[in-house]
Each structure stands twice: as C-alpha cells, then as structure tokens.
Amino acid sequence: MIPELREAFNRNYRPEKYAAFLAGIDKSSGTHVAFRNSETPCFFEEALLGRMAEAGADMLRQLLAHPTYRAESDRVIPAEFNVPDEAPHPLFFQADFGIVKGDSGEWEPRLVEIQGFPSLYAFQPVLAAEYRRAYGLEESLHAYMGRLTETQYNALLRRAIVGNHDPENVVLLEIDPWHQKTLCDFLATERMLGVHPVCITKVIREGSRLFYDRDGKRIPIHRIYNRAIVDELQRRDAKLPFEFRDPLQVEWAGHPNWFFRLSKFSLPFFDHYSVPRTWFLDAVTALPLPAEKLVLKPLFSFAGLGVVVGPTAEQIASIPADRRHDYILQERMDFASVIETPAGAAKAEVRIMYLWLEEQPLAVNTIIRTGRGKMMGVDHNKGLEWVGASAGFYPD
C-alpha cells in the first residue's frame, strides 16, 4: 500500500528468496509451518494502522460500557464452559479489519470481527524476522505496533502469559497441540517464555489442583494460557479430566469466558463508523438488504467455517428456528484490492493484536492475511500464489 516499497519489493522478488523464507520459518519454528504464508510481507502507513488500533480499542471500551451487553452475553456462555472468577476485561483482544476506499478517497478500516482469545502472539515476530532476513528488508521498517522494540514486546507477553509464576508452572493448554496447524506458535511461545504445551486431555486433577507430567515428573499448574477452542473440544468429543466450570486453584492467562463474550455475538451491539451493519438472525423477519449484499455467519466458528457470502433465501430458511440465535447477518463490505503483486492485486485483512495489562488495552502487533477469493480463508484461495498469512511493516 506504500507504492515505492511495494514496487521495489516486486521488482527485486526472486523465487529463491521465497524458498529461503519458507525454509527459514520452518527452521526458526522447529517444525514445518502447516499453513500458507504469502510470498510477500505487507507495507502500511503507520497512520492507517493507528486508525485501526484506535478503532478497535474504542469499540472494546464501548462494548464494556454498554448498559445491557454483559447480561445479554451471559446467554452465549454454555453452562459447562462458564469459568468462575471472570476477569473484568479480556487480557487478549483482537480486531480484524478489511480496508475500503472511503468517500474522501482515503483508505478506511471496516471491522470483520473481534475475539477475546489469543492467537499467534509468539509466531508473528518469527514470521516478521524471516521476511526481514530472506528479503533484506530495511531495519527502519517496524513490525511491532507503537514502535515497540523486541525486548519490550517480549516483556509484555511474559507479563500476560507467565505473570509472576515460574514458567514451569504455566502451561499452554490445547487439545493434541503437537498436531495443530498452530504448533509453530506453541513452540515459539515455549522458546520465548519457557511455557510448555500440554494436551488438555493429559492434565492430571487432584481435588481442586491441576498437574501435568513432564519426563516422569508431576508438575503443579498454577497458570493456564488457554488455546483450546470449545467447538473443537466438542467436535472431537474430548474427554477432559476437569470441567471448565470447576472451582480450580489456577489462574487463567486469558479468562476463557471472553472467548464467548467477544465474538461475532458482539457485532450487533456496536455503534461505530468502522462496523458494518449487523443483525441477529432470529431478530430478522425480512432481509434488511438484498441477499447478495449480506454475509451469513455462525457466532462461534474459526477459519471461516460455516460463513456464507450472499446467502440464498433457501440457505437462510434451512437454519432451524431454535438455532437462528446462533447466527448473524452482516452487511457485506467490498474490501479493496490494495496489495499489488505479480499474480494480481490482493485484498488484505489486518488483525490488530492487543494486550490489556493496565488501564487500557495496548495494540502490540498485527497478523495480516491476503487473498483474492471471496474470503481470506485457505479454502477460498486454494491454488493461488501471493496470498496467505503475512506480516505487516510500516516505515519511520
């Protein structure tokens, strides 16, 4: 999006540099990175990223101040996953934005969705470093938000995940972590912070205390960095040694209830310029817009599962009445193709990643996804080049 940087990158691109980049992220991750990473990093104006960061923080503050939101969002937390001692605000918060051309001709952010659940906080620095190394990017290009240094970022992430505990007593909890596509992030977290990935089904419970086994030694768990997604636990019919709602003697690095509270469920509650109009499906008696200008989304799904762009009347009608409260209809945004590549212009979705450690949420990093399909997910961009996950950079 910065023409001189974009043109210079495309002009100097060589396939062997991309091969070196892919080999570099595998080596640095200690595993093969299982999802597609784009041939190119993305270059943004700092001011645009700043607008996104401020918009996301504004929306979060607006939501938490909403007079009825907290009570209404209670209903989306399943009883068996309603964890006691809920934190007053999310520790991890992320806002995904697409980019549109505004009436004034300037680029403007539009919200895609938000989530109160952590993602690739440890892998994104690895990705940015390998882009920088493989393509010889200028050191003056920043990858962390707010011009944070690597040392500052690592210290913030340590505060968020490890807290005041010995890293040995903190676990990254996931189901079968060694076979997840995000294993690269789990291993990066362990290298950075000393926090070991543990399968949620292998946790040991004794009364209200949890333990994990490492090399034959039973180690107490004092704090959990939760990466286990509820719908995957249910899909796999995972047998857990504890219930989330149990009164356990552990701290949560990211209280699990915010996975439900900050989700697509939040979107109809916003009154913000960057949020497309959104309706709960069970409140819709007649389509508010022509079907081709709508997107149908299930409230709780990842990687675009179940999302229908331009749903037909039959697709909407096929959702049973007792499930319609689990879906939203959203105004479809015509996101601009802003990344010029040798394979054609691509759209970009920018995830602003926050940590909320003090009085206000702090934007710390980004995840970029690019695509030329109807959506950013892998299934909508199969066989395409110059698309996929990426890192964002901005100049001084």
N, C-alpha and C positions, 0 to 999 in steps of 0.2 A: 504494500500500500504506500510505501515511500518509493516513488518511481526510480530514483537514481540507485537505491540499494537493490530494488527488485531487478532492474535491468542489468546491473553489474553481476548479480548472482547468476541470472540466467545465462549471461554471456560467458561466464567462467565455469559453468557447470560441466562436469565430466562424469560419465558413469562410474569410473573407477573411484571417484571421491565418494559417491553414494555407497559403493560397495565397502569402502573403508569405514564410512559412518555406521553402516549396519553391523559390520564386524566389531566396531568399537563399542556400540551399545550392548552387544551380547557379552563382550569381554568384561566391560565395566559392571554389567549386571550380574555376572556369574551364572547366567542362564540365557537360553535363546528367548528373545523378546517375541512373544507369540502374536502380537497384533501389528498391523501395518503402520509403519512410520514413514511419513512423506519424504520425498527427495529433497524438500526444501524447508528451511525454517521460515518464519513469517516476520515481517518487519512492520511495526506500527508506530504511529506518532504517540508520544508519551501522553499528549493531551487526550486522545481518544481512549486510551486505556484508563486514564484518570477519570474520565466521564463514566466509564463502565464501573470502575471501583466505587465511585461515589454513589452511583445509581443503586448498586447492589446493597451498599450499607444503608442508604436511605430507605429502601424497601424493607430491609430487615427491621430497622427501627420502627417503621410504620406498622409493620405486622405485629410486632410485640406490643405496640401501644393500642392496637385495635380493641375496642371495648368487649367484643364477644369472641374474638378469634380463638383465644386459648381454650375457652369452654367448648366451642364448636369443634375444635380439632381433637378434643378428647375422644370423640367417637371413632376416629380413624386409627386409634392405637388398639390393636387386639388385646384382649384381657391377658392372654398368656405371654405377651411381649411388653406389658406395661411395667417398666422397671421403677422400683421405688427411688425416692430421694432425687427427683428430677432437678437438673441444673436450671437456673433461671433463664439462661440463654445458651445457644449452641456454642461449643468450643470450636467446631469446624463448620464452616459455612461456605457454600459455593454457588455462584450465579453464572449461568450460561447465557451469552448474548450472541445474537446474529447482528449483522450490520446492514442497514438500509440507507438509501440516499434520501435525505430529508428535503423538505420543501425549499430550504435555503440552498440546496445543492451540496451541503456538507454531510459527511458520514455520521450516522446516529446509531446508537445501540438499541436493540429491542430484545427484551427478555425471552428466552426459550423456556427455561425452568430454573428452579433453585433446589438445593438439597442441603440438609444438615448432617451430612455423612462424609467422612474423609475419602479422598481418592489418592492420586499419585503424588503426594507431597514429597516423597523421597526420590522418586524416579525422575521427576521433571528436571531437577538440577543435573542429573546424569545425562539426560537427553540433550539439554542445552549445551553442556560441556562437550559432548561428542559432535554436535553440529559445529561448534566453535573450532574444535580440533580438526575435523575432517575437511572443512571448507575454509579454514584460515580466517574466520570472522574477526573483525576488529575488536580489540579489547574494550574499546569505548562503548560498544553496544551492551546495554543492560538486559538481563533476563529476569531478575527479581523485581517485584513491584516496589515502588517507593525508593528505588535505588539502594535497596538493602544490599549489603555485602554477603558473601557466602557464610562468613563467620556469624554475622547477625542472624541470618536465616536459620542456620543450624541451631543456634542458641534458642531461638523462638520455638522451633519444632521440638527441641528437647524439653522445654518448659511445658509444652502442650501434651506431649506423649508420655514422657518419663516422670514429669513433676519432680517431687522431692525424694523419689524412691531410687533404690539400687536398680539399674536396668535388668538385672537377673530376675527381679520380682515383678517385672512388667512384661506382658505378652501381647503380641499381635494375634488376635483371635480371628480365625477364618475356618471355613469348612474345607478340608483337604487342600491346604494352602499350596502344597507342592505341585498341584496340577491345575492351578488357576492361571488365567492369562496374565494376571497382575502379579505373578510371582516376582517379576523383576523389581517391583516396588517393595515387596516384602523383604527381599534380600538387601535392597538399598537401605531400607529402614534399619535392618539389623546391623549393617556395616556402619551406618551413621550414628546410631544410638545404642547399639548393643541389645536391642529388644528382639527376642526370639519369636518366629512364627510358630503358632501352636494350633493344631486342629481342634475345633470346638468339641468334637465327639471324644477326644482323648483326655480332656480335662478330668481331674480327679476331685471329687467332692467329699469333704469330711465335715458334717454339720453345716455351718454357715461359711466355711472356709474352702477355698479352691487351691488346687496344686496342679503342677504339670511335671512330667517325668523327663529328665534330660540326662542321658548317659547313665541311666540307672539310679539317678538321684532325684528324690521328690522335693520339688522347689515350691515354696508358697507363692501364690499370685496375689499381689497387693493392688495392682492397677491393670486395667484391660484397655488396650487400643483396639476397639471393636471394628472388624472389617467384614463380619459375617452378615450377609444380606438375608432378610427374613424370607423373602419369596423363594430364594434358593434353598434355604433350610426346609421350607415346606415342600418344594418341588422334589427334593431328594428324600423327603420323609425322614430327616435326620433324627436319630435317637440321641438326645442330649443328656448328659449326666446331671444337669441342673436346669431349672427354669429361670428365664429372664426375670420373672416377677418375684423370685425368691429374695428374701432379705439377706443378702450375702455380704461378707466382710471384704468388699473390694471397692475400689474407685473405678470410675469409667472415664477414660480419655476420649470424650465424645459420648455424652449420655445417649443411650440408644433411642429414647423416645423422640429425639429430634429428627430421626430418620423419617418418622411419620408426620410430625408437625410441619417440617419444612420440606415440602414436596409439591407435586402438582396440585395437591389439595389447597395449597396456599394461593394459587394464582387468581381465583375469582375474588379474593378479598382485597387485591391491590387497587389503588387509585393512583397511578403513576404514569408519566408520559412514555416510559420505556416498556410498559407491559401491554401486550396485545389484549383485546377484549376476550374474556374467558367466562364460561358458564358451566355450572354443574349440569350434567346431562339429565338428572332427574328433575331439574327445575325448568327444563326446556319443553314447551308444548308445541312450538312451531320453530323451525330453524331460524335463528336470528340473522343469518346471512346465507347466500347461495352455497350449496354444499361444496362447490369447488373452491370456495374461499374459507373453508373450515378445516381444522385438523381434529380428529378424534383421538383422545389419549387415555389410557388407563392410568389411574392415580399412582400405582406403585409398580413400576417396571423399570428395568435398566436396559441400556444399549438399544433403545428404540423398539423393544418388544411390544407388540400389540398396537402401535401407533398407526393410524390410517390417515393419509393425506387426501383430502377431498372425498370424504366418506359418502357412499350412496345412501339413499333413504332405507334401502333394504339392510345395509350393514348396521345402521343405527337401530332400526327396528328389531334386529336379531338379538340385541342385548336384552336379557330378561329384566323385567321391572325391578326385581329385588337386587339387581346388580348395577343398575343405572347410576346409583350414587357413587360407584367406584370409577366413574369416567367423567371427563370434562370435554367440552367443545371449546376450541380456541380459534380466534381469528388467525388465518394463515398469513404469514408475512412473506413478502417477496424479497428474500435476502439477496443482496448484491453479490455478483461475482467480482471479488476485489483482489484476488491473488493471480497475477498474470504468470502463466507457466508455459513452457514449450508444448505441453499437451492440451492447452486451452485454459481459460480463466476458471478459477475455482472459488467457491464460497468458503467463508471461514466462520467457525463458531468459536467464540472466545470464552473460556471458563476463568472467571476471576476467583482465586482461592484465598480465603480469609482464615485467620486465627482470631479468636476472641478471648484474649488473656487479661485484658484490663478493662477500662471503662467503655471502650468502643471496639468494634471489630476492625481488624487491620488487614488490608489486602497485601498478600505476601508473594504470590506467584500466579502463573497462568498455565492453563492447558489449552492448546489450540487443536482443533480438528478441522480439516478441509475436505471438501468433496465437490463432485459435480452432479451427483444424483439428487433425487427428491429430498433425501435426508442425509445426515452425516454418517449414519451407521455403516458398518462394513458391508452388510447385505445390500445396501443401496449403491455401493461403489465398487462392486466386485469387478475385477479385471481392469480397473483403471489405474493409471500411473499419476504421480504427482498429487496424490491425495492421501489422507490418513492422519494419524496423530502427528503433532509438531510442537515446536517450542516458539514462543514469542520473544522478539527482541525489540528494543527501542533505543534510539541514539541520544546522546547528550543534547 
